[in-house]
């Protein structure tokens, strides 16, 4: 219960986009916690999968200047 409260509190303080992105990074981190706490083996496939997930997250974080320019052209009434 408490971790969920902390997560919602963090989303209130930061952006929703960043909060949701951190929520979906958890599957990428779980193999390393399993290795650390449970002694599970980390295979090459796991490392490749984690790398792909983190690369996708980094692509999502990258800002595209063209989007900002396009948003300026949209009237404020149309924006969500």
N, C-alpha and C positions, 0 to 999 in steps of 0.2 A: 504494500500500500504506500509506504513512504517513498520508494523510488519513483513510482508513478506520479506522486504529488510533486516531487522535485523536478521531474521532466516537464510537467505542465507549468510549473513556476518558471522554469528556464525558457519555455516557449513564450510565456507572457513577457519576459524581459527582452528576448531577442526576436528575430523574425520567424515567422511560421515556416518559411522555406528552409532555413537553416536547422530549425528544430526537427522537421520531418526528415531532413537528410541525415542527421545524426541518428535518428531512430532506425533508419534502414542500413546504417553502417554496422549495427550490432552483429548481423550474421557474418560479416567479414572478420570481426574480432573474436568470435566464439571459438574458432579452432585454436587460437593462441592461448585463450583462457583454459581450454580443455587440456592443452599441453602443459600449461603451468601448474594447474591444480590437480589434474587427474592423471597426468603422465601419458596422455594419448600421443600417438605418433603423428607427425605432420609430413604428409607425402607431397610429391611434386604437384599432383593435381590440386591439392588443397591450396598450395602456395599460388598456383596459377589462377585458381578461382578467386582467391582473396585479392590478388593483384588486379584482376579484371573488375571486381566490385569497387575497389578503391579508385581505379582509373575512371570508372563511370561516375563516381562521386566527385572526383576532381573536375571532370568535364562539366558536371552540373554546376559547380561553384564558379567556373570561369565566366566572367561577365563579357557579354557581347555588346560592343558599343552601338551596333546597328539597331538593336532592340530599343535602346533608349531614344534614338532619333525617331524611330517609327512610333513610339508611344507619344512623343510630343505632337505628332501630326493628328492623333486621335483626340477629338473633343472630350472634355472632362465628363460630359454627360454619358458618354458611351463606355468609359472605363469602368472596370469592375472594382 
